[in-house]
Amino acid sequence: MSNIQLLILIIVFLITSIISVVTGSTSLITVPVMLQLGIEPRTALATNMLALTFMSMGGTLPFIGKKTIDHSRLPLLIVLTLAGSIWGAVIVLTVPVKLMPLIISILMIAVAIFSITNRNVGVIPPTGSPSRLAEFGGHAATFVLGIYGGFFSGGYITILTTAYVSLFRMTFLEAVANTKLINIFSSLIATIIFISRGIVDYKLGIILSATMFIGGVIGSGIAIKLSNIWLRRIFLITVIALAFKTLLDVR
């Protein structure tokens, strides 16, 4: 890889990590760029997953002490995420990913439709507690999406954020904080599996991990200063744009 190509990756990963702290969908941009630069698909997925781990760490730091993380649900959510992500990472090693862009775009369009038709969800502070069915749905979504997160991660946090806002009745800021922390465990366990199979590019991974850690810190710092209304607007615009981008890539 030339110095110019490396510089392109650093710029793309930095900008994407700053924005995607709020929106998610980091891998929908970073992985295609890596593939365009000639990086082998499984190596791209594995190296990107390593960088995502550090982005999530950096993105979580500004939220510590801000009372936005749900500590009561956290232990079970982490266990479900780890179980799902292990399964997803194993799938990467055995199944082709040709249909994933289409699946991602469909899910993200569904997320956009939900956000448009439920304008106050995540913006107005919720009252009361979610029903037992909603609680079950939130935990089930954590496990199922954990499988996808360990597999590819493109759109994983975007959809998980929507699940937490609608099912756990979190505000957007709370959902961003909690999903960012959970993504540490999802990306980390997948990365460990990829390392054991020898498909991580360590030299590139270290550079991109440092880049995304910095981007995560910057992005979360910006998110904390924004209102839930603006977080929702940024989230929705990005979801719609990425959904159509992914559909065009499929064609």
MOCOR-V454095 format. One line per field, one symbol per residue. ss: DSSP state (@ for helix, = for strand, . for the rest). psi: psi as a letter, one per 30 degrees, with the letter a starting at -180 (. if undefined). burial: b if it has 24 or more other C-alpha atoms within 12 Angstrom, else e. Layout:
ss->???
psi->???
burial->???
//
This chain:
ss->..@@@@@@@@@@@@@@@@@@@@@...@@@@@@@@@@....@@@@@@@@@@@@@@@@@@@@@.........@@@@@@@@@@@@@@@@@@@@@@.......@@@@@@@@@@@@@@@@@@..............@@@@@@@@@@@@@@@@@@@@....@@@@@@@@@@@@....@@@@@@@@@@@@@@@@@@@@@@@@@.....@@@@@@@@@@@@@@@@@@@@@@@@..@@@@@@@@@@@@@@@@@@@@@@@.
psi->kleeeeeeeeeeeeeeeeefeefageffeeeeeeefggkkeeeeeeeeeeeeeeeeeefeeffkgghfkjfefeeeeeeeeeeeeeeeeeeeffklgefeeeeeeeeeeeeeeeeefiefkfekklklllleeeeeeeeeeeeefeeeefeefjfeeeeeeeeeeeefhlleeeeeeeeeeefeeeeeeeeeeeeffhgkjeeeeeeeeeefeeeeeeeeeeeefllfeeeeeeeeeeeeeeeeeeeeee.
burial->eeeeeeeebbebbbbbbbbbbbbbbbbbbbbbbbeeeebebbbbbbbbbbbbbbbbbbbbbbbeeeebbbeeeeeebbebbbbbbbbbbbebbeeeeeebbbebbbbbbbbbebbeeeeebbbeeeeeeeeeeebeebbbbbbbbbbbbbbbbbbbbbbbbbbbbbbbbbbbbbbbbbbbbbbbbbbbbbbbbbbeeebbbeebbebbbbbbbbbbbbbbbbbbeeebeebbbbbbbbbbebbbbbeeeee
//
